[in-house]
Amino acid sequence: MAERSPWPYPRWVAHRGAGKLAPENTLAAFRFGASHGYRMFECDAKLSADGVVFLMHDATLDRTTNGHGIGGQQAWSALSQLDAGGWHSRAFAGEPLPTLENLARFCRANELLLNIEIKPTPGTERETGEVVAREAARLWQGAAVPPLLTSFQVDALKGAQAVQPELPRGLLLDTLWKGWLDTASSLGCQAIVCNHALWDAATVAQVHGAGLRSLSYTVNDDWAAQRLIDLGTDGIITDRVDLFSPAG
C-alpha cells in the first residue's frame, strides 16, 4: 500500500463559494460561505481572450451573467463590466466577475483554503492548466497551504504538472473510465474527486491503497453525506452551506 502524504484540507468544501445561496463564483458567494463557517471553497477558473484567469463555470456567459457568447473569447476589459449577480436575485445585482487574484487576496487575508477547478474553454485545455497553475503559484507564494488544482481535463492537469509540479492536483471523474487510476498516478495527483455516487468500499480502498485521497461532489443530502463519511472518504463538496456544519 502506498503511503499517503499529509492532507491539510478540511472535510467540508463549499461549492462555488456558497452553492446556490449566492451567485456562484463571485466574491459575494465566498463571503456568504465564510459567514457559515466554511474554511475551504471550490471555484471554477478559465482564461479570458487576453489571458486573465477569471471565475466562471460555463463556457458561455449567458446563464450566470448579463453577457452573451463564449467567455474565453472575450477580453477581460469587457468581462469585468458584466453583472454576474443579477441572474441570481436582485440583492446581488451588479456583482462583478472576479479574477483568481481577487479571490486569492480574499482567501489569504482570511486564512481560507481553495480548490481551483481548471475549467478550460474547449480547445485551450493545456494552456489553461499552465496559466492557472502559474497564477496559483504566484498568488499563494509563501502560503502554508497551497490551493488544490483539479480538473476533468487530463490535458489541463498535464499543463499544471509541467509548469508547477509542486502544486497538489486532483483528477475529477463523472464516470470510472478505463485507466482512471493509472492516469491519476501518472499526473502525480494527490486526490480523486468523484461524483459521490461512484464511491463504494472497494473504490475507496483502491484509491487509498494507491496513496491518494477520496473526495466527492456535489453532496446536498444528509444520507449521501453520512454514506461517504461511513466509507471513510476524505472530502465532501456541497452546495448546502446552510445544512452541513463544516465542523462536522
For each residue, the residues with C-beta under 8 A, 3 or more apart:
1: 208 209 211
2: 209 210 211
3: 211
4: 7 208 211 212 213
5: 190 211
6:
7: 4 190 213 234
8: 113 144 145
9: 13 40 113 115 145 148 235
10: 13 39 40 113 235 246
11: 234 235 236 246 248
12: 38 40 235 236 238 244 245 246 248
13: 9 10 38 40 41 42 115 215 235 236 237 238
14: 17 18 19 30 33 36 38 40 41 42 237 238 241 246
15: 19 24 42 217 218 237 238 239
16: 19 24 25 29 41 42 43 44 57 239
17: 14 22 24 25 26 27 28 29 30 32 33 41 43
18: 14 21 22 24 29 30 32 33 36 239 241
19: 14 15 16 24 33 218 220 238 239 240 241
20: 24 239
21: 18 29 32 239 241 242
22: 17 18 26 28 29 32 33 88 92
23: 26 28 29 64 84 85 87 88 89 92 95
24: 15 16 17 18 19 20 29 57 64 88
25: 16 17 29 43 44 55 56 57 64 84 97 98
26: 17 22 23 29 30 55 84 85 92 95 96 97 98
27: 17 30 31 95 98 102 103 106
28: 17 22 23 31 32 85 92 95
29: 16 17 18 21 22 23 24 25 26 32 33
30: 14 17 18 26 27 33 34 41 43 103 106 107 112
31: 27 28 34 35 106
32: 17 18 21 22 28 29 35 36 241
33: 14 17 18 19 22 29 30 36 38 41 241
34: 30 31 37 38 39 110 112
35: 31 32
36: 14 18 32 33 241 242 246
37: 34 245 246 247
38: 12 13 14 33 34 41 112 241 246
39: 10 34 111 112 113 246
40: 9 10 12 13 14 112 113 114 115 246
41: 13 14 16 17 30 33 38 107 112 113 114 115
42: 13 14 15 16 114 115 117 217 237
43: 16 17 25 30 55 100 103 114 115 116 117
44: 16 25 55 56 57 117 119
45: 53 54 55 100 116 117 118 119 128 132
46: 53 54 56 71 72 118 119 120 121 124 128
47: 51 52 53 54 72 120 121 124 127 128 131 132
48: 51 52 53 54 71 72 74 75 76 79
49: 72 73 74 75 76
50: 75 76 77
51: 47 48 131
52: 47 48 76 79 99
53: 45 46 47 48 99 100 101 131 132 135
54: 45 46 47 48 71 76 79 97 98 99 100
55: 25 26 43 44 45 97 98 99 100 103
56: 25 44 46 61 64 65 71 97 119
57: 16 24 25 44 64 119
58: 61 62 63 64 71
59: 70 71 72 121 122
60: 63 68 69 70 71
61: 56 58 64 65 67 68 69 70 71 74 79 82
62: 58 65 67 68 69
63: 58 60 87
64: 23 24 25 56 57 58 61 84 87 88
65: 56 61 62 82 83 84 87 97
66: 82 83 86 87
67: 61 62 71 74 78 79 82
68: 60 61 62
69: 60 61 62 73 74
70: 59 60 61 73 74 121
71: 46 48 54 56 58 59 60 61 67 74 79 121
72: 46 47 48 49 59 120 121 124
73: 49 69 70 121
74: 48 49 61 67 69 70 71 78 79
75: 48 49 50 78 79
76: 48 49 50 52 54 79 80 99
77: 50 80 81
78: 67 74 75 81 82
79: 48 52 54 61 67 71 74 75 76 82 97
80: 76 77 96 97
81: 77 78 96
82: 61 65 66 67 78 79 96 97
83: 65 66 86 87 93 94 95 96
84: 23 25 26 64 65 87 95 96 97
85: 23 26 28 88 89 92 93 94 95
86: 66 83 89 90 92 93 94 95
87: 23 63 64 65 66 83 84
88: 22 23 24 64 85 92
89: 23 85 86 92 93
90: 86 93
91:
92: 22 23 26 28 85 86 88 89 95
93: 83 85 86 89 90
94: 83 85 86
95: 23 26 27 28 83 84 85 86 92
96: 26 80 81 82 83 84
97: 25 26 54 55 56 65 79 80 82 84
98: 25 26 27 54 55 102 103
99: 52 53 54 55 76 102 103
100: 43 45 53 54 55 103 104 116 132 135 136 139
101: 53 104 105 135 139
102: 27 98 99 105 106
103: 27 30 43 55 98 99 100 106 107 114
104: 100 101 107 108 114 136 139 140
105: 101 102 108 109
106: 27 30 31 102 103 109 110 112
107: 30 41 103 104 110 111 112 113 114
108: 104 105 111 112 139 140 143
109: 105 106
110: 34 106 107
111: 39 107 108
112: 30 34 38 39 40 41 106 107 108
113: 8 9 10 39 40 41 107 145 147 148
114: 40 41 42 43 103 104 107 147 148
115: 9 13 40 41 42 43 147 148 150 170 237
116: 43 45 100 132 136 147 148 149 150
117: 42 43 44 45 150 151 172
118: 45 46 128 129 132 149 150 151 153 156 157 160
119: 44 45 46 56 57 128 151
120: 46 47 72 123 124 125 127 128 129 151 153 156
121: 46 47 59 70 71 72 73 124 128
122: 59 125
123: 120
124: 46 47 72 120 121 127 128
125: 120 122 128 129 153 155 156 159
126: 129 130 155 156 158 159
127: 47 120 124 130 131 159
128: 45 46 47 118 119 120 121 124 125 131 132 156 159
129: 118 120 125 126 132 133 149 151 153 155 156 157 158 159 160 161
130: 126 127 133 134 159 160 162 163
131: 47 51 53 127 128 134 135
132: 45 47 53 100 116 118 128 129 135 136 149 156 160
133: 129 130 136 137 149 159 160 161 163 164 167
134: 130 131 137 138 163 164
135: 53 100 101 131 132 138 139
136: 100 104 116 132 133 139 140 146 147 149 164 167
137: 133 134 140 141 146 164 166 167
138: 134 135 141
139: 100 101 104 108 135 136
140: 104 108 136 137 143 146 147
141: 137 138
142:
143: 108 140 146
144: 8
145: 8 9 113
146: 136 137 140 143 166 167 168
147: 113 114 115 116 136 140 167
148: 9 113 114 115 116 168 169 170 190 191
149: 116 118 129 132 133 136 157 160 167 168 169 170
150: 115 116 117 118 169 170 171 172 191 193
151: 117 118 119 120 129 154 156 157 160 171 172
152: 171 172 173 174
153: 118 120 125 129 156 157
154: 151 157 158 171 183 187
155: 125 126 129 158 159
156: 118 120 125 126 128 129 132 151 153 159 160
157: 118 129 149 151 153 154 160 161 169 171 187 189
158: 126 129 154 155 161 162 187
159: 125 126 127 128 129 130 133 155 156 162 163
160: 118 129 130 132 133 149 151 156 157 163 164 167 169
161: 129 133 157 158 164 165 169 187 188
162: 130 158 159 165
163: 130 133 134 159 160
164: 133 134 136 137 160 161 167
165: 161 162 188
166: 137 146
167: 133 136 137 146 147 149 160 164
168: 146 148 149 190 191
169: 148 149 150 157 160 161 187 188 189 190 191
170: 115 148 149 150 184 189 190 191 192 193 213 215
171: 150 151 152 154 157 180 183 184 187 189 191 192 193
172: 117 150 151 152 193 194 217
173: 152 176 177 180 192 193 194 195 198
174: 152 194 195
175: 195 198
176: 173 180 194 198 203
177: 173 180
178:
179: 182 183
180: 171 173 176 177 183 184 192
181: 184 185 192 206 207 210
182: 179 185 186
183: 154 171 179 180 186 187
184: 170 171 180 181 187 189 192 210 212
185: 181 182 188 189 210 212
186: 182 183
187: 154 157 158 161 169 171 183 184
188: 161 165 169 185
189: 157 169 170 171 184 185 192 212
190: 5 7 148 168 169 170 212 213
191: 148 150 168 169 170 171 212 213 214 215 234 235
192: 170 171 173 180 181 184 189 207 212 213 214 215
193: 150 170 171 172 173 215 216 217 235 237
194: 172 173 174 176 198 199 203 214 215 216 217
195: 173 174 175 198 216 217
196: 199 216 217 218 219 224 228 236
197:
198: 173 175 176 194 195 203
199: 194 196 203 204 214 216 228 231 233
200: 203 204 231
201: 204 205 231
202: 205 206
203: 176 194 198 199 200 206 207 214
204: 199 200 201 207 208 214 231 232 233
205: 201 202 208 209
206: 181 202 203 209 210
207: 181 192 203 204 210 212 213 214
208: 1 4 204 205 211 212 213 214 232
209: 1 2 205 206
210: 2 181 184 185 206 207
211: 1 2 3 4 5 208
212: 4 184 185 189 190 191 192 207 208
213: 4 7 170 190 191 192 207 208 234 235
214: 191 192 194 199 203 204 207 208 231 232 233 234 235
215: 13 170 191 192 193 194 233 234 235 236 237
216: 193 194 195 196 199 219 228 233 235 236 237
217: 15 42 172 193 194 195 196 237
218: 15 19 196 237 238 239
219: 196 216 224 225 228 236 237 238
220: 19 224 238 239 240 243
221: 224 225
222: 225 226 243
223: 226 227
224: 196 219 220 221 227 228
225: 219 221 222 228 229 236 238 244
226: 222 223 229 230
227: 223 224 230 231
228: 196 199 216 219 224 225 231 233 236
229: 225 226 232 233 236
230: 226 227
231: 199 200 201 204 214 227 228
232: 204 208 214 229
233: 199 204 214 215 216 228 229 236
234: 7 11 191 213 214 215
235: 9 10 11 12 13 191 193 213 214 215 216
236: 11 12 13 196 215 216 219 225 228 229 233 244
237: 13 14 15 42 115 193 215 216 217 218 219
238: 12 13 14 15 19 218 219 220 225 241 243 244
239: 15 16 18 19 20 21 218 220
240: 19 220 243 244
241: 14 18 19 21 32 33 36 38 238 244 246
242: 21 36
243: 220 222 238 240
244: 12 225 236 238 240 241 248
245: 12 37 248
246: 10 11 12 14 36 37 38 39 40 241
247: 37
248: 11 12 244 245
